[in-house]
Amino acid sequence: MKGRHVLSVLVENRFGELARVVGLFAGRGFNIDSLAVNVTLDPAFSKIVLTTRGNDAIVEQIVKQLRKLIRVKKVVELSDDRAIERELCIVTVQAAGSAARQEVERVVSLTGARVIAFAQTAFTLEASAASQEIDQFLELLRPLGIRDMVRSAPIAIARPGIEVAAESVPPLGGVA
Amino acid sequence: MSSARATALTNGPQPAPASGEPMRGARILLECLLEEGADTIFGYPGGAILHVYDELAKMRGRIRHVLVRHEQGAVHAAEGFARSTGRVGVAMVTSGPGATNTITGLANAYMDSTPIVVISGQVATHLIGNDAFQEADIVGITRPCTKYNYLVRDVHELATIVKEAFYLARSGRPGPVLIDLPKDVSAQSCVFSYPSKVDLPSYKPSTRGHPLQVRRAVELMMKTDKAILYVGGGVVASNGGTELLALAEKLNLPVTPTLMGLGCFPSGHDLCLGMLGMHGTYVANMAMAKADLVVAIGARFDDRVTGKLEEFCKHATIVHVDIDPASVNKNVKVAVPIVGDARSVLEQMLEFIPEAPPPARDEWWSTLRAWQRDFPLSYRRRDDVIMPQALMCMLAEITRGEAICATDVGQHQMWAAQYYPVRHGRSWLTSGGLGTMGYGLPAAMGAAFANPGRTVLLVTGDGSFQMTLQELATCVAENLDLKVVIMNNGCLGMVRQWQELFYSRRYSEVGMSYFPDFVMLAEAYGARGLRATKPEDLRATLEQGFATPGVVVMDVIVSEEENVYPMIPAGAAHYEIVMAPEGDGAPPEPRDLA
């Protein structure tokens, strides 16, 4: 079973630390499907949200190895039912002629996307949604002709009211 | 011959700069090492580290530098120093090739959890990334084989980095830390002040085990008749031998040490079953296969120990004590995980044991004793050729098992592990995880520096010895007392054994067509060389060697075709253990497992 796993890694914001995190995957021959990094409210820390695929035992071992990294403060797995995920998509579509422009307006009102730039024959749209919704959004646009498209890695956060395992609880019953 | 030259290169020591005066980074580095009690550096100079060597020349008498002959030797020497003392070993090298030559040693120390700090010079910061002369991205290269590594970008952070590096190397699961020091940073000056404590907000290694889990483990040990303690390098690293002995004796438990755990429980003790694993004793492996409770302490269920995972300890409840949470449930599902330092957890276990007579375990012990009696370690006695096992037995007798015994990697390593009775922790130096041929001589050298007055014995092979034998020059130059025994079978014995057993005797590149004369080679290096070729010469040669002060190389010609038994073939189960063949010594039927 090769399930999809979303990991949120809180790491000290220092040069070289992202390479250590990524290296754990590369050294074991595992792909990172997506990766997003930015600073947290405390600029001394960054949060990495990454998605990978693998069976539970492999991912458990990777999570332990991540926790073992000297500058990693906290690792949590954000699974589907406990987390909200969003990714950003920016896409430029052909829109020459009024029929095409009407179709763009229809997609915008249907999906909550925004027009962020336009020219005579093209519109650039922005959408922020869960990955599958972005897939659907792109399917709607495909008949118009997609000129260019870029998607960010998904970022994820625990649903309000859901407690993710806090780093103060040491793994496996150890006492600091 | 070289004494006049040596004198010309020696300056008198100069006093430390007054406190509050700015110092160069190079000097700050060395003052930091002294603050950490690291007064011995194994190293090799070069361009990028020149400022540090310049300061070193001004500090003679305060800090000792050992000039090795190859940087790999410096790191293994630091490992031998660390393993034999428990202190952090230090190696120092230049940039580029100097740094890349440390990688085998770093990887070795990482696998065997040995606390060392390696300082590498680096090209000046403005040249980094420019393909400068002797530039290598050593921080990038060593990221997967160090516990942590640092690139120092500003002299003001140097003291903090050294403090953290030593703390990281020795705390938690110990390991190697590398500090990459660019040449311009070692030339910059600032006021030196050594931090009193480290601030590592994300690094909080556990030491004490969870009390409820510890209590559960003790209850299981009390009530399970067929129980065994499987103990590894973590007990050595935490100096937990005394507590382990007390636990085993209080609960009347059999003990089997791993290759890395040898010495943490006295070999020859009634409760000791000998080493387990691929070349472990019959009784130890069968006990693991049949036990109802396996308590692993400071051991990591390595594949050379477990064999076939699906068959490993099938009947047993497993308790695992380890300082590294990532080792728990990695290879084997554990019923009672306890994350903590081996000695601390052993102490906690002792507190929970009620004052009562120990469980008798009569049936279990009578089974174990029968296995010991019926399937002891054994080999064919021959009087026409020296048997490697007989050599080990004689070395044990001559040193009374009290030597610090270092080995290289291969058949000789396994015979040393089987037949040399290591009685004390930190008296057994071997490359367990990485299996590094060439580890032995420099590691023994490091131990000899750290333990003057103790006999240091290196058991090596004709293959391994040739990988790092240039350190003989260092040993002679430093007037070390070191006894090297080459178990010379004229081939790469362990590879030959596998080709014999698993590749239908298709021998491929295991016989070197030319060997140097090791006696002449030893003499060329200024050491004493001796040779034994016949069983009747062996005792006299060894006795002469051990009675001769200084570096002695004893070339002992042993049986070429002897194999290491018992053997659990790779990927087989413990109960599939193969014993030495009987009678004329025909090897077992070859099985092509390739």
Chai-1 contact restraints between the chains, C-beta under 6 A:
chainA,res_idxA,chainB,res_idxB,connection_type,confidence,min_distance_angstrom,max_distance_angstrom,comment,restraint_id
A,E12,B,S202,contact,1.0,0.0,6.0,A-B,restraint_1
A,G23,B,R143,contact,1.0,0.0,6.0,A-B,restraint_2
A,G23,B,P144,contact,1.0,0.0,6.0,A-B,restraint_3
A,G27,B,P144,contact,1.0,0.0,6.0,A-B,restraint_4
A,K64,B,P325,contact,1.0,0.0,6.0,A-B,restraint_5
A,K64,B,A326,contact,1.0,0.0,6.0,A-B,restraint_6
A,Q65,B,A326,contact,1.0,0.0,6.0,A-B,restraint_7
A,K68,B,A326,contact,1.0,0.0,6.0,A-B,restraint_8
A,I70,B,Y148,contact,1.0,0.0,6.0,A-B,restraint_9
A,I70,B,Y203,contact,1.0,0.0,6.0,A-B,restraint_10
A,R71,B,S202,contact,1.0,0.0,6.0,A-B,restraint_11
A,V72,B,S202,contact,1.0,0.0,6.0,A-B,restraint_12
A,K73,B,S202,contact,1.0,0.0,6.0,A-B,restraint_13
A,P170,B,S206,contact,1.0,0.0,6.0,A-B,restraint_14
A,P171,B,P325,contact,1.0,0.0,6.0,A-B,restraint_15
A,L172,B,P325,contact,1.0,0.0,6.0,A-B,restraint_16
A,L172,B,V328,contact,1.0,0.0,6.0,A-B,restraint_17
A,L172,B,P337,contact,1.0,0.0,6.0,A-B,restraint_18
A,L172,B,V339,contact,1.0,0.0,6.0,A-B,restraint_19
A,G173,B,H210,contact,1.0,0.0,6.0,A-B,restraint_20
A,G173,B,Q213,contact,1.0,0.0,6.0,A-B,restraint_21
A,G174,B,S206,contact,1.0,0.0,6.0,A-B,restraint_22
A,G174,B,V339,contact,1.0,0.0,6.0,A-B,restraint_23
A,G174,B,G340,contact,1.0,0.0,6.0,A-B,restraint_24
A,V175,B,S206,contact,1.0,0.0,6.0,A-B,restraint_25
A,V175,B,R208,contact,1.0,0.0,6.0,A-B,restraint_26
A,V175,B,H210,contact,1.0,0.0,6.0,A-B,restraint_27
A,A176,B,K204,contact,1.0,0.0,6.0,A-B,restraint_28
A,A176,B,S206,contact,1.0,0.0,6.0,A-B,restraint_29
